[in-house]
Amino acid sequence: QVQVVESGGGSVQAGGSLTLSCTASGLTFDDHAMAWFRQAPGKEREGVSCINWNGFATVYEDAVTGRFTTSRDNAKNTVDLQMGNLKPEDTAMYYCAVSSYINCPSGSWQQSKKVISWGQGTQVVVSS
């Protein structure tokens, strides 16, 4: 049984930083790309970042490019999302996701149907 657990959310002022962490178990971790999604109130869930199986390739949503960085440690089955220069529009529930892909194919990795397991989410609130 795959389990995905996020941590690290919280409240921060605009311009601040937060790091989210995710641990996955019950799977062969390096058989999967890992993604972060977020969902703001009243909005659809959207893909934020994806990191391929070996950590050598990453992709980001345009709105976070240059501010967020994702990394993974396959020895520890963990993936992080470092978020900097946070903006109020980054306020959302953030979800770690195990992708059915091994890489992060453009235009496809953001599809929720390609996620095989979700974490429970961690809340990020950015105040102005």
GUDO-692531 format. One record per atom (N, C-alpha, C, O): residue number from 0; x, y, z; residue in one letter. Coordinates in pm, 1 decimal, always signed. Example, Ala and Ser with C-alpha at 12.3 -4.5 7.8 and 13.67 -1.06 7.14 Angstrom:
R    n         u         v         w  res
R    0   +1319.0    -569.0    +780.0    A
R    0   +1230.0    -450.0    +780.0    A
R    0   +1320.0    -330.0    +780.0    A
R    0   +1423.6    -331.9    +846.5    A
R    1   +1285.0    -225.0    +708.0    S
R    1   +1367.0    -106.0    +714.0    S
R    1   +1290.0      +3.0    +787.0    S
R    1   +1340.9    +113.8    +803.9    S
This chain:
R    n         u         v         w  res
R    0     +85.1    -119.0      +0.0    Q
R    0      +0.0      +0.0      +0.0    Q
R    0     +89.1    +124.6      +0.0    Q
R    0    +175.6    +141.8     +85.9    Q
R    1     +65.1    +209.9     -98.3    V
R    1    +144.5    +333.0    -109.2    V
R    1     +93.7    +435.5      -8.7    V
R    1     -26.6    +459.3      +2.4    V
R    2    +185.5    +494.8     +63.1    Q
R    2    +151.6    +604.0    +154.6    Q
R    2    +237.1    +724.6    +122.9    Q
R    2    +357.3    +713.6     +98.8    Q
R    3    +173.0    +839.2    +123.4    V
R    3    +240.9    +965.3     +91.9    V
R    3    +205.9   +1064.9    +201.9    V
R    3     +88.4   +1088.6    +229.8    V
R    4    +306.6   +1122.3    +263.5    V
R    4    +284.2   +1212.8    +375.9    V
R    4    +363.0   +1341.3    +355.1    V
R    4    +484.7   +1338.5    +336.7    V
R    5    +292.0   +1454.2    +358.2    E
R    5    +356.7   +1585.2    +344.9    E
R    5    +371.9   +1650.4    +481.8    E
R    5    +301.3   +1617.7    +577.2    E
R    6    +465.4   +1742.8    +487.9    S
R    6    +482.5   +1824.4    +606.8    S
R    6    +545.1   +1956.8    +564.6    S
R    6    +597.1   +1970.6    +453.9    S
R    7    +539.0   +2053.8    +655.7    G
R    7    +610.6   +2178.7    +632.4    G
R    7    +526.0   +2297.7    +595.9    G
R    7    +579.4   +2407.4    +579.6    G
R    8    +395.8   +2280.4    +582.2    G
R    8    +312.6   +2395.1    +551.5    G
R    8    +304.2   +2490.8    +668.6    G
R    8    +353.5   +2462.2    +777.7    G
R    9    +241.4   +2604.3    +644.9    G
R    9    +225.1   +2702.1    +751.7    G
R    9    +186.9   +2837.1    +697.2    G
R    9    +147.8   +2850.5    +581.2    G
R   10    +198.8   +2936.7    +781.9    S
R   10    +164.1   +3073.6    +744.2    S
R   10    +291.2   +3157.3    +735.5    S
R   10    +381.4   +3144.8    +818.2    S
R   11    +296.3   +3241.6    +635.2    V
R   11    +414.5   +3324.1    +613.9    V
R   11    +371.0   +3454.2    +547.7    V
R   11    +268.8   +3459.4    +479.4    V
R   12    +449.2   +3558.2    +568.6    Q
R   12    +419.4   +3685.4    +502.2    Q
R   12    +474.0   +3683.8    +359.8    Q
R   12    +567.6   +3610.6    +327.7    Q
R   13    +414.1   +3764.6    +277.5    A
R   13    +458.7   +3777.1    +139.0    A
R   13    +608.3   +3809.1    +135.0    A
R   13    +658.8   +3890.7    +212.1    A
R   14    +676.0   +3743.0     +43.7    G
R   14    +820.2   +3758.3     +33.5    G
R   14    +898.0   +3655.7    +112.5    G
R   14   +1019.4   +3643.3     +96.6    G
R   15    +829.0   +3582.1    +197.6    G
R   15    +893.7   +3483.0    +280.9    G
R   15    +914.1   +3351.1    +209.2    G
R   15    +886.4   +3338.0     +89.9    G
R   16    +963.7   +3252.6    +285.1    S
R   16    +996.6   +3121.1    +228.8    S
R   16    +940.7   +3009.5    +315.5    S
R   16    +923.7   +3024.4    +436.5    S
R   17    +913.2   +2899.2    +251.4    L
R   17    +872.5   +2776.7    +320.0    L
R   17    +928.6   +2658.5    +242.2    L
R   17    +947.3   +2666.4    +120.8    L
R   18    +955.3   +2549.2    +312.5    T
R   18    +993.5   +2425.5    +246.3    T
R   18    +895.9   +2316.4    +284.6    T
R   18    +874.7   +2288.5    +402.6    T
R   19    +837.0   +2255.5    +184.1    L
R   19    +748.9   +2141.2    +204.4    L
R   19    +828.9   +2014.1    +182.4    L
R   19    +916.1   +2008.2     +95.8    L
R   20    +798.2   +1912.5    +261.8    S
R   20    +864.7   +1783.6    +247.7    S
R   20    +760.3   +1674.2    +230.7    S
R   20    +647.1   +1686.0    +277.5    S
R   21    +800.7   +1568.8    +163.3    C
R   21    +709.4   +1458.0    +136.4    C
R   21    +787.4   +1327.6    +146.2    C
R   21    +898.4   +1315.8     +94.2    C
R   22    +728.5   +1231.3    +212.9    T
R   22    +787.3   +1097.8    +221.8    T
R   22    +687.7    +997.7    +166.5    T
R   22    +570.0    +998.4    +202.7    T
R   23    +736.3    +911.7     +78.5    A
R   23    +651.3    +809.0     +18.6    A
R   23    +702.4    +670.8     +58.6    A
R   23    +823.2    +648.6     +66.2    A
R   24    +611.0    +579.2     +83.7    S
R   24    +648.4    +443.4    +120.1    S
R   24    +556.3    +345.0     +49.1    S
R   24    +451.5    +382.2      -3.7    S
R   25    +598.0    +218.5     +49.1    G
R   25    +515.7    +116.1     -13.7    G
R   25    +528.7    +110.3    -164.3    G
R   25    +441.6     +56.9    -233.0    G
R   26    +637.5    +165.3    -215.5    L
R   26    +659.6    +165.4    -359.9    L
R   26    +809.4    +167.4    -386.8    L
R   26    +890.3    +193.2    -297.7    L
R   27    +844.3    +139.4    -512.5    T
R   27    +983.5    +157.0    -554.9    T
R   27    +996.6    +302.3    -596.6    T
R   27    +959.2    +340.9    -707.3    T
R   28   +1050.7    +382.1    -504.9    F
R   28   +1044.5    +528.4    -518.7    F
R   28   +1105.0    +576.3    -648.7    F
R   28   +1048.2    +663.3    -714.7    F
R   29   +1219.0    +521.7    -687.1    D
R   29   +1284.4    +573.9    -807.0    D
R   29   +1229.2    +512.8    -936.1    D
R   29   +1292.0    +523.2   -1041.4    D
R   30   +1114.9    +450.6    -928.4    D
R   30   +1040.0    +411.4   -1048.5    D
R   30    +940.5    +519.5   -1089.5    D
R   30    +868.2    +504.6   -1187.9    D
R   31    +937.6    +629.2   -1012.5    H
R   31    +832.5    +728.6   -1033.3    H
R   31    +885.8    +871.1   -1032.2    H
R   31    +970.8    +907.1    -950.8    H
R   32    +833.8    +951.1   -1124.7    A
R   32    +847.1   +1094.3   -1108.2    A
R   32    +759.4   +1135.2    -989.7    A
R   32    +662.1   +1067.4    -956.7    A
R   33    +795.0   +1245.8    -927.3    M
R   33    +717.8   +1297.8    -814.6    M
R   33    +675.2   +1440.7    -846.6    M
R   33    +752.3   +1519.4    -901.5    M
R   34    +552.6   +1471.8    -811.4    A
R   34    +498.9   +1603.5    -843.0    A
R   34    +438.6   +1669.2    -720.0    A
R   34    +399.2   +1602.8    -624.2    A
R   35    +432.6   +1800.2    -725.6    W
R   35    +357.8   +1879.6    -627.8    W
R   35    +242.6   +1947.0    -701.3    W
R   35    +259.9   +2002.7    -809.7    W
R   36    +126.5   +1940.9    -640.9    F
R   36      +7.4   +2009.2    -689.3    F
R   36     -41.4   +2104.3    -580.0    F
R   36      -1.2   +2093.7    -464.1    F
R   37    -126.9   +2195.4    -618.3    R
R   37    -190.9   +2280.6    -519.1    R
R   37    -333.2   +2310.0    -560.2    R
R   37    -368.2   +2306.4    -678.2    R
R   38    -413.8   +2338.8    -461.2    Q
R   38    -552.7   +2374.0    -487.4    Q
R   38    -593.4   +2487.1    -394.8    Q
R   38    -594.3   +2472.7    -272.6    Q
R   39    -626.7   +2598.2    -454.9    A
R   39    -675.3   +2714.0    -380.5    A
R   39    -827.2   +2705.2    -369.7    A
R   39    -891.1   +2639.8    -452.1    A
R   40    -885.8   +2770.3    -269.2    P
R   40   -1031.6   +2765.8    -253.7    P
R   40   -1101.9   +2812.3    -380.3    P
R   40   -1070.8   +2918.0    -435.1    P
R   41   -1197.1   +2731.7    -425.9    G
R   41   -1275.1   +2768.7    -542.9    G
R   41   -1206.5   +2748.2    -675.5    G
R   41   -1260.3   +2783.6    -780.4    G
R   42   -1086.8   +2690.5    -671.0    K
R   42   -1012.1   +2668.6    -795.4    K
R   42    -981.7   +2520.0    -814.1    K
R   42    -989.3   +2441.0    -720.1    K
R   43    -947.4   +2484.7    -936.5    E
R   43    -911.9   +2347.0    -965.8    E
R   43    -769.6   +2318.1    -916.8    E
R   43    -686.9   +2408.3    -903.9    E
R   44    -744.1   +2192.1    -890.4    R
R   44    -609.3   +2151.3    -852.9    R
R   44    -517.8   +2168.7    -972.7    R
R   44    -554.2   +2134.0   -1085.1    R
R   45    -398.2   +2222.7    -948.4    E
R   45    -305.1   +2247.0   -1057.2    E
R   45    -166.9   +2192.6   -1024.5    E
R   45    -125.9   +2190.2    -908.4    E
R   46     -96.6   +2149.5   -1126.2    G
R   46     +39.1   +2101.5   -1106.7    G
R   46    +134.1   +2217.4   -1084.0    G
R   46    +128.3   +2317.6   -1155.4    G
R   47    +220.9   +2204.9    -986.0    V
R   47    +317.9   +2309.1    -952.4    V
R   47    +457.3   +2272.1   -1001.0    V
R   47    +527.5   +2354.2   -1059.9    V
R   48    +496.2   +2148.6    -975.7    S
R   48    +630.7   +2106.3   -1013.5    S
R   48    +633.8   +1955.5   -1032.0    S
R   48    +549.8   +1881.7    -980.6    S
R   49    +733.7   +1913.4   -1107.3    C
R   49    +756.0   +1770.3   -1127.9    C
R   49    +905.9   +1746.1   -1131.7    C
R   49    +981.2   +1826.3   -1186.8    C
R   50    +948.5   +1635.9   -1073.2    I
R   50   +1090.0   +1597.8   -1077.8    I
R   50   +1096.1   +1452.9   -1124.7    I
R   50   +1021.3   +1367.6   -1077.0    I
R   51   +1186.2   +1426.7   -1218.6    N
R   51   +1188.6   +1292.5   -1276.0    N
R   51   +1252.4   +1192.3   -1179.6    N
R   51   +1293.6   +1228.4   -1069.4    N
R   52   +1259.8   +1068.1   -1221.8    W
R   52   +1294.5    +959.0   -1131.0    W
R   52   +1429.7    +974.9   -1064.2    W
R   52   +1446.2    +935.8    -948.7    W
R   53   +1527.3   +1031.6   -1134.9    N
R   53   +1661.7   +1042.0   -1077.1    N
R   53   +1695.1   +1183.0   -1030.0    N
R   53   +1806.4   +1209.3    -984.4    N
R   54   +1598.9   +1272.5   -1041.2    G
R   54   +1620.8   +1407.8    -992.7    G
R   54   +1697.2   +1497.6   -1087.3    G
R   54   +1728.8   +1611.3   -1052.2    G
R   55   +1727.2   +1450.1   -1204.3    F
R   55   +1809.3   +1526.8   -1297.8    F
R   55   +1726.8   +1620.6   -1385.0    F
R   55   +1783.6   +1705.0   -1454.4    F
R   56   +1596.5   +1608.4   -1383.3    A
R   56   +1512.0   +1693.3   -1465.3    A
R   56   +1392.8   +1740.2   -1383.5    A
R   56   +1328.0   +1661.8   -1314.2    A
R   57   +1365.5   +1868.6   -1393.1    T
R   57   +1251.2   +1927.0   -1322.2    T
R   57   +1173.9   +2017.7   -1416.9    T
R   57   +1230.0   +2073.8   -1511.0    T
R   58   +1046.5   +2031.1   -1390.8    V
R   58    +962.3   +2125.6   -1463.6    V
R   58    +873.3   +2196.2   -1362.9    V
R   58    +839.4   +2141.2   -1258.1    V
R   59    +836.3   +2319.0   -1396.7    Y
R   59    +757.7   +2401.8   -1306.6    Y
R   59    +645.4   +2471.9   -1381.4    Y
R   59    +656.1   +2501.9   -1500.3    Y
R   60    +538.2   +2496.8   -1308.6    E
R   60    +433.2   +2583.4   -1359.1    E
R   60    +492.1   +2722.9   -1378.4    E
R   60    +578.4   +2765.7   -1301.7    E
R   61    +445.5   +2792.6   -1479.9    D
R   61    +501.7   +2924.9   -1510.6    D
R   61    +497.4   +3019.3   -1390.5    D
R   61    +591.6   +3095.3   -1368.2    D
R   62    +389.5   +3015.0   -1313.7    A
R   62    +371.1   +3111.7   -1204.5    A
R   62    +474.3   +3094.5   -1092.8    A
R   62    +494.2   +3186.6   -1013.7    A
R   63    +539.8   +2979.2   -1084.8    V
R   63    +634.6   +2956.4    -975.7    V
R   63    +778.3   +2944.4   -1024.9    V
R   63    +870.5   +2934.8    -943.9    V
R   64    +798.4   +2944.9   -1154.6    T
R   64    +933.4   +2932.2   -1210.4    T
R   64   +1022.6   +3044.4   -1158.1    T
R   64    +987.3   +3162.2   -1162.4    T
R   65   +1138.2   +3004.0   -1109.1    G
R   65   +1231.6   +3100.9   -1054.4    G
R   65   +1212.3   +3126.4    -906.3    G
R   65   +1299.0   +3186.3    -842.7    G
R   66   +1100.4   +3082.2    -849.6    R
R   66   +1073.9   +3102.3    -706.1    R
R   66   +1072.0   +2970.8    -628.9    R
R   66   +1108.4   +2966.7    -511.4    R
R   67   +1029.4   +2863.4    -695.2    F
R   67   +1018.3   +2732.1    -630.0    F
R   67   +1124.8   +2638.2    -687.7    F
R   67   +1161.5   +2646.8    -804.9    F
R   68   +1172.9   +2548.5    -601.3    T
R   68   +1268.9   +2446.7    -644.3    T
R   68   +1230.9   +2312.8    -581.3    T
R   68   +1207.7   +2304.2    -460.8    T
R   69   +1225.1   +2210.4    -663.0    T
R   69   +1195.9   +2077.9    -610.6    T
R   69   +1320.8   +1990.1    -619.5    T
R   69   +1400.8   +2003.2    -712.2    T
R   70   +1336.0   +1901.6    -523.0    S
R   70   +1449.4   +1810.4    -520.3    S
R   70   +1403.6   +1679.7    -457.0    S
R   70   +1299.2   +1674.1    -392.1    S
R   71   +1482.2   +1576.0    -476.4    R
R   71   +1445.8   +1446.9    -418.8    R
R   71   +1569.0   +1374.4    -368.6    R
R   71   +1680.5   +1398.5    -414.8    R
R   72   +1546.9   +1285.4    -273.2    D
R   72   +1651.7   +1199.8    -219.2    D
R   72   +1599.6   +1056.4    -227.6    D
R   72   +1518.9   +1014.0    -145.0    D
R   73   +1645.7    +983.5    -326.3    N
R   73   +1594.4    +848.6    -347.9    N
R   73   +1637.2    +751.8    -238.5    N
R   73   +1572.3    +649.3    -217.6    N
R   74   +1744.8    +783.0    -169.2    A
R   74   +1788.1    +697.3     -59.1    A
R   74   +1692.1    +707.1     +60.3    A
R   74   +1681.3    +614.7    +140.9    A
R   75   +1623.2    +821.0     +69.4    K
R   75   +1532.3    +843.2    +182.4    K
R   75   +1385.3    +843.4    +141.3    K
R   75   +1297.3    +860.5    +225.6    K
R   76   +1358.2    +824.4     +11.7    N
R   76   +1220.4    +827.9     -40.2    N
R   76   +1151.9    +960.9      -8.8    N
R   76   +1035.2    +964.3     +30.1    N
R   77   +1225.0   +1068.4     -25.9    T
R   77   +1168.6   +1200.0      +3.9    T
R   77   +1178.7   +1293.6    -116.0    T
R   77   +1267.3   +1280.3    -200.4    T
R   78   +1087.2   +1386.8    -121.0    V
R   78   +1089.1   +1493.6    -220.5    V
R   78   +1051.6   +1622.6    -149.5    V
R   78    +959.9   +1624.9     -67.4    V
R   79   +1122.2   +1728.9    -180.9    D
R   79   +1099.2   +1858.9    -118.3    D
R   79   +1052.9   +1961.0    -220.6    D
R   79   +1074.5   +1945.4    -340.8    D
R   80    +989.4   +2065.0    -171.0    L
R   80    +954.7   +2180.7    -252.1    L
R   80    +995.2   +2303.8    -172.8    L
R   80    +931.6   +2339.1     -73.5    L
R   81   +1101.3   +2368.3    -217.6    Q
R   81   +1146.9   +2492.0    -155.8    Q
R   81   +1075.9   +2607.7    -224.7    Q
R   81   +1085.5   +2624.4    -346.3    Q
R   82   +1005.1   +2686.7    -146.3    M
R   82    +925.3   +2795.9    -201.3    M
R   82    +980.8   +2927.6    -149.6    M
R   82    +990.5   +2948.7     -28.7    M
R   83   +1016.9   +3015.1    -240.8    G
R   83   +1071.8   +3144.1    -204.2    G
R   83    +991.5   +3256.8    -264.7    G
R   83    +911.1   +3236.6    -355.8    G
R   84   +1015.1   +3378.6    -211.4    N
R   84    +943.6   +3497.9    -258.9    N
R   84    +793.7   +3468.2    -271.2    N
R   84    +732.0   +3494.3    -374.5    N
R   85    +738.2   +3414.2    -165.8    L
R   85    +598.4   +3371.7    -169.1    L
R   85    +505.4   +3490.6    -185.5    L
R   85    +531.7   +3600.7    -137.0    L
R   86    +395.8   +3464.6    -255.4    K
R   86    +295.7   +3567.0    -283.8    K
R   86    +161.2   +3521.6    -228.8    K
R   86    +138.9   +3401.8    -211.2    K
R   87     +71.2   +3615.7    -201.4    P
R   87     -61.5   +3576.0    -151.0    P
R   87    -131.9   +3476.2    -243.8    P
R   87    -207.9   +3391.2    -197.3    P
R   88    -107.0   +3486.4    -373.2    E
R   88    -171.5   +3393.6    -466.8    E
R   88    -114.0   +3252.8    -459.9    E
R   88    -165.4   +3162.4    -525.7    E
R   89      -8.5   +3232.2    -381.6    D
R   89     +43.3   +3097.6    -357.8    D
R   89     -33.8   +3026.4    -247.4    D
R   89     -12.2   +2907.6    -223.2    D
R   90    -122.9   +3097.6    -181.1    T
R   90    -203.6   +3036.7     -75.6    T
R   90    -287.9   +2923.4    -132.2    T
R   90    -365.5   +2943.0    -225.7    T
R   91    -271.7   +2803.9     -74.3    A
R   91    -341.6   +2686.0    -125.7    A
R   91    -309.8   +2566.9     -37.8    A
R   91    -221.5   +2572.4     +47.8    A
R   92    -383.2   +2459.2     -60.2    M
R   92    -345.7   +2329.1      -4.8    M
R   92    -249.1   +2266.6    -105.2    M
R   92    -277.7   +2258.7    -224.7    M
R   93    -135.3   +2222.9     -54.6    Y
R   93     -33.7   +2163.9    -140.6    Y
R   93     -30.9   +2013.0    -121.1    Y
R   93     -32.1   +1963.1      -8.6    Y
R   94     -27.1   +1941.8    -232.9    Y
R   94     -31.3   +1796.9    -231.4    Y
R   94     +92.5   +1738.5    -299.1    Y
R   94    +134.1   +1783.8    -405.8    Y
R   95    +149.2   +1638.8    -236.0    C
R   95    +255.8   +1560.7    -297.3    C
R   95    +190.9   +1445.3    -372.9    C
R   95     +92.0   +1387.6    -327.8    C
R   96    +248.0   +1413.0    -487.6    A
R   96    +184.8   +1312.7    -572.6    A
R   96    +287.5   +1219.2    -633.6    A
R   96    +394.2   +1261.6    -678.0    A
R   97    +253.5   +1091.7    -634.8    V
R   97    +335.6    +991.9    -701.7    V
R   97    +283.8    +977.1    -844.0    V
R   97    +168.5    +939.8    -865.4    V
R   98    +368.3   +1006.1    -939.6    S
R   98    +326.3   +1001.8   -1079.2    S
R   98    +336.9    +860.0   -1135.0    S
R   98    +420.4    +780.3   -1092.1    S
R   99    +250.5    +831.2   -1231.2    S
R   99    +262.9    +704.9   -1303.2    S
R   99    +375.6    +711.8   -1404.9    S
R   99    +419.0    +609.5   -1457.8    S
R  100    +423.0    +833.5   -1432.2    Y
R  100    +535.5    +851.4   -1522.5    Y
R  100    +667.5    +833.4   -1447.7    Y
R  100    +674.7    +850.0   -1325.9    Y
R  101    +771.2    +799.3   -1523.3    I
R  101    +905.4    +795.8   -1466.8    I
R  101    +976.8    +929.2   -1492.9    I
R  101   +1066.2    +968.9   -1418.2    I
R  102    +935.7    +996.5   -1599.6    N
R  102    +983.0   +1131.7   -1628.7    N
R  102    +864.1   +1228.0   -1615.6    N
R  102    +759.5   +1191.9   -1561.7    N
R  103    +881.7   +1349.9   -1665.2    C
R  103    +776.9   +1452.1   -1651.9    C
R  103    +740.7   +1503.8   -1791.4    C
R  103    +783.4   +1612.8   -1829.4    C
R  104    +664.3   +1428.7   -1866.4    P
R  104    +635.3   +1470.3   -2003.3    P
R  104    +554.4   +1599.0   -2010.2    P
R  104    +454.2   +1615.8   -1940.7    P
R  105    +600.1   +1687.8   -2094.9    S
R  105    +535.5   +1817.8   -2108.2    S
R  105    +390.1   +1801.7   -2145.7    S
R  105    +356.0   +1724.4   -2235.2    S
R  106    +305.1   +1874.7   -2077.2    G
R  106    +163.0   +1872.0   -2106.3    G
R  106     +88.2   +1755.2   -2046.5    G
R  106     -34.6   +1750.3   -2053.5    G
R  107    +160.3   +1660.5   -1987.5    S
R  107     +94.7   +1540.8   -1932.5    S
R  107    +113.8   +1523.7   -1783.6    S
R  107     +26.0   +1470.1   -1716.0    S
R  108    +226.5   +1568.0   -1730.8    W
R  108    +256.1   +1538.4   -1590.1    W
R  108    +156.2   +1605.8   -1496.2    W
R  108    +136.1   +1561.2   -1383.3    W
R  109     +93.4   +1714.7   -1544.5    Q
R  109      -2.2   +1786.5   -1459.4    Q
R  109    -139.0   +1719.7   -1451.8    Q
R  109    -224.4   +1763.7   -1374.8    Q
R  110    -160.8   +1617.9   -1527.4    Q
R  110    -291.4   +1554.4   -1531.0    Q
R  110    -313.0   +1470.7   -1405.8    Q
R  110    -235.1   +1380.3   -1375.8    Q
R  111    -418.1   +1501.8   -1334.4    S
R  111    -446.7   +1429.5   -1209.7    S
R  111    -464.4   +1279.7   -1233.7    S
R  111    -435.1   +1198.6   -1145.8    S
R  112    -511.9   +1243.4   -1351.4    K
R  112    -536.2   +1102.0   -1380.1    K
R  112    -406.5   +1023.4   -1392.5    K
R  112    -407.6    +900.3   -1392.1    K
R  113    -294.8   +1094.5   -1403.4    K
R  113    -165.3   +1028.6   -1412.0    K
R  113    -100.3   +1012.4   -1274.2    K
R  113     +11.3    +961.7   -1263.3    K
R  114    -169.3   +1054.9   -1171.5    V
R  114    -120.4   +1039.5   -1035.1    V
R  114    -173.2    +908.1    -978.6    V
R  114    -292.6    +879.7    -987.8    V
R  115     -84.3    +828.4    -920.5    I
R  115    -127.4    +699.9    -866.7    I
R  115    -149.4    +704.7    -715.9    I
R  115    -213.2    +615.7    -659.6    I
R  116     -97.0    +807.8    -650.5    S
R  116    -119.3    +821.2    -507.6    S
R  116     -96.7    +965.2    -464.7    S
R  116      -2.3   +1030.7    -508.9    S
R  117    -184.8   +1013.5    -378.0    W
R  117    -180.0   +1149.5    -326.3    W
R  117    -150.6   +1150.5    -176.8    W
R  117    -186.7   +1058.2    -103.9    W
R  118     -84.4   +1256.8    -133.2    G
R  118     -75.9   +1282.3      +9.2    G
R  118    -204.1   +1347.9     +57.5    G
R  118    -295.2   +1375.2     -20.6    G
R  119    -209.3   +1372.5    +186.4    Q
R  119    -331.0   +1430.5    +244.7    Q
R  119    -334.4   +1582.6    +230.7    Q
R  119    -438.4   +1644.9    +252.1    Q
R  120    -223.5   +1640.6    +195.8    G
R  120    -216.6   +1784.8    +174.5    G
R  120    -160.7   +1858.1    +294.7    G
R  120    -174.7   +1813.2    +408.4    G
R  121     -97.6   +1970.7    +268.7    T
R  121     -47.7   +2058.3    +373.6    T
R  121     -79.8   +2202.1    +333.3    T
R  121     -57.6   +2241.6    +218.8    T
R  122    -131.7   +2279.1    +427.0    Q
R  122    -182.4   +2412.5    +397.0    Q
R  122     -70.6   +2515.3    +398.6    Q
R  122     +13.5   +2516.9    +488.5    Q
R  123     -71.4   +2600.1    +298.5    V
R  123     +19.8   +2714.6    +292.4    V
R  123     -64.6   +2841.2    +282.6    V
R  123    -149.9   +2853.4    +194.7    V
R  124     -40.2   +2934.6    +373.2    V
R  124    -110.5   +3062.5    +373.4    V
R  124      -8.3   +3173.9    +366.2    V
R  124     +81.4   +3182.9    +450.0    V
R  125     -22.4   +3259.2    +265.3    V
R  125     +69.1   +3371.6    +248.3    V
R  125     -11.0   +3499.9    +264.5    V
R  125    -105.3   +3524.9    +189.3    V
R  126     +26.3   +3580.3    +361.6    S
R  126     -44.8   +3704.0    +388.9    S
R  126     +31.6   +3823.1    +331.0    S
R  126    +154.4   +3823.4    +323.0    S
R  127     -45.0   +3923.1    +291.3    S
R  127     +17.4   +4042.1    +229.6    S
R  127     +57.5   +4144.6    +333.3    S
R  127    +111.0   +4249.9    +298.6    S
